[in-house]
Amino acid sequence: PVEPADDTDGGSGDCYCYLQGAVDLVERMPNLEELRLNCKDFDIEKLFRDVKLPRLRLLQIYHFGRWHPRRYDFEHNRYEYALDLLAENVGFPNLAHLIFHPHYERCGDDGESYLPLDQVRLLLRSKNFPKLTHLQLRLSNMGDDGCRELVGSGALKRLKWLHLRHGCVTDEGAKVLAACPDVRNLEHLDLSRNALTAEGIAALTAAGVPLRADAQQTPEELADHQYLREGDFE
C-alpha cells in the first residue's frame, strides 16, 4: 500500500530543483498511483485544474509551483496553492493521501499563508475526494477556525491521518477537535509546532486521539508567525 513519507524532521529542507515540464510529463502517465513533486517552477494550476489521474492514490507537493500572475498578488505578496481548482477537479477519484508542505513564508509580518483557510475550506468541503484518508496541511494559518472547519465540513468522518504541524492551533482548537466524536476515527494527529499548552494536549489525549504535539511554539514565536517560516528557505 502507498504510505506517506516518514517526515520526522518536518520536511523543511531547501529545494534547488526547478522542473518546468513536470506537469507535461505527468500528463503522459495517466496510470500513476503515486506522485511526489518535491521541486519548483512547475505549473501547479494546470496540475490542479486540468490533469486527470484516476488511479492516483498519493499526491505530495513540497515547496510550490509556478509564480502565476493570477495567484501572485504583488501588493500583498501572497502565493496560494490554488486549492479552489483542485477542489473542482473530478480527475482524482481514488486520491487517499494529500500531502502539502509549502515554501518559506515571504509575506512579512502580516501572517499570510500559502494555505489560507478560505482555500482549505473549499478542499475540505469538496465531494471529489471520497477516498481521502490522509491529509497534511503544514505552514497554514487556519488555526482554531480551521479546526472548526474540519469538524463542520465532516472531513473527520473519513480522515485517519491528519498532520497540521507548523500552525497556530491553540487550546481552543484542540478542544473543538476533542469534542467531536469523529476525531476518534484518527489513527494519528500531528499538532507539533503549534500553540498548545498542557491543557489542550490533555483534552485530545482524554478523547483518545493518538497525538504528536512536540516542540510547541513560545508566545513570541507565535506572534512573529515563525511557523510560516519553517519551510524551504531558498
N, C-alpha and C positions, 0 to 999 in steps of 0.2 A: 504493500500500500504506500501511497505517496504520503510523506511526512514533512512538516515544516523543518527548516534548517535549525540545528542546535545553535542558538544565538545567545549564549550566556554572557557574552561580552557587550551586548547591546547593539551590535551591528553598526557601529558608528565610524568604521574605518573610512579613510579618504578614498575617493574614486578618481582615477585619471583615465578612465576608459570611455571614449566617445564613439558611439556606434550609430551613425545617422541612418543606416539602412536596415536597422534591426527589424522594424515592423514589416518592411517589404519582404524580408527573409521569412519572418513568421507566417506571413500570408501564404507562402508556398508549402507550409507544413500543416495542413488542416487537421491532421490526426494527432497533433501534440496533446499530451496528457499533463505535462509539467513545463512551466515557463518561468525562468528566473532572470529578470533583467536587472543586473547589478551594474548599470552603466548610465551614460548620459547622452543627451542630444538626439534621442530618437523621437519620433512623432507620437507622443503619448495620446494626443487627441484622436488621431487616426486609429490607434490601437483600441481605445475605449469606445469609439463611435462605429467603426466600420468592420473590424475584424470579427470573424466567426470561427470559433474553435469549439465545436460541440463536444469533444472528448476531454477538454481541458479540465483537470481537477485541481491544479495548483497554479496560482499566479502570484509571483513575488516581484515587487518593484522597489528597489532601494535607490535613493538619490532622486533624480527626476528626469523627465523627458525634455522635449524641446521648449525653448522660451518662445512661446507663441503670442502674437500680438493680441489675440482675443483674451488670453488668460493672464497676460502680464500687464499689470496696472502700474505705469511709471510714476503716477502720483503717490500711490500707497505702497509701491514696491512689493507687490504680493504675487506669488505664483501658486496656482491651485492644481490639484491632480485631476481636475475635470471629472469628478465622480458623478456629476449630473449626466454626462454622456455614458459612462459605464452603467449607471442605473437603468438607462433606457435600452441598453443593448441586450437583445434576446439571444445572442450568439454564444453564451457561456452557460448552458443549462445544467451542466454537470460540475460547475465550479464548487469545490468544497473548502479550499484553502485560499484566502485572500490576505496577502502579507505586504504591508507598507512600512517603510522607514524613510521619510523624506530627507531632503538636503538640510544642511545647517541654515537656520533662520537668518535672513538678511534684512529684517524689517525694522531694525532699530529697537526702540524701547516700547513700542505700542502693543506688543504681544500678538501680532498677526501670525497665523499658522498656515502651513501648506495643506493642512487637513482641517479646515474650519467646520463648525457644526452644521452650517447651512448646506454644505456639500455632503457631509457624513449622513445627515438626516435622510437625504434622497437615496443614498445607498441602503441604509437600514430598512427603509420602507418599500424598496423595490420588490416586485414579485418575480423578478427574473432570475433569482438565485435560490431556488427551493432547497438545494442540497448544501448550502453554505453552513459549515460547522466550525470552521477555524478562521478567526478574524484577528488581524493585528493592525492597530492604528497607533503608531508612535508619533511623537512630536506633534500632538494635536492639542489645541487649546479648548476643546469642547467641555472638559471638566465635569462639574456636577450636572450641568444641563445635559451633557452627553450621556451621563448615567440615567437620567430621567428618560431620555430618548431611547436608550437601549431597552428600558422597561416598557415604555409606551408603544414602541414600534412592534413589540412582540418578537424581536430578534433573539431574545434569550430563550425562547421556546425551542430553537433549533441549534443554538451555539453550544459547543462543547469545550471550546478553547478560545480564550479571549485575552489578548495582550494589549494593554494600554500604557505600557512603560513610557517614561518621559512625557508626563502630562501634568495637569493641575487639579486632579481629583482630590477633594478634601474628605474629611469625615462625613460631611453631609451626603456626598455622592456615594460613599461606601455604605451608608445606612439605607439609601434608596435602593441600592442593589441588594443588600442583605434582606430587605423587607419583601422582595419579590420572590414568590415561590419558584419561579422559573430559573432563578440563579442556581438552584440545586442541580440543574442539568449540566453545569460546567464541571469539567474534569480538571481544568486548570485556569486560573485567573492570575495575570501578572499586572500588578499595580506598583511595581518598583519605580523609584524616581518620580513619585507624585507628591502629595502634601498630606499624607495620612499621619495620624498620631496613634497611640496605643488604643484609643477609643474606637476609631474606625476599623482598625485591624481586628480588634476583639469582636466587633459586630459581624464582620464577614466570617470570622472563624466560628462564631457561635451558630451562624447559619449553615455551617457545614461546607463552606466553599474551600477547595484546595487552593490556597493563596500563596503567591510570592509577593512580598512587599518590602524588599530590602532597599537600603540607601535612599530613604525618603529625603526630600529637599528641606533645607532650612527656610525659614520665612524670608531671609534675604535672597536666597536663590530663586524662590518663587516670585518675589516682587520684581526681580530682574529678568524674569522669563528665561531662566537658564535652561530649562527643559527643552526649549525650542532650538537650542544651540548644541544639542547632543546628537548631531548627525554629521554627515560628510561635510568637512570644512572647505575643501578645495573649490 
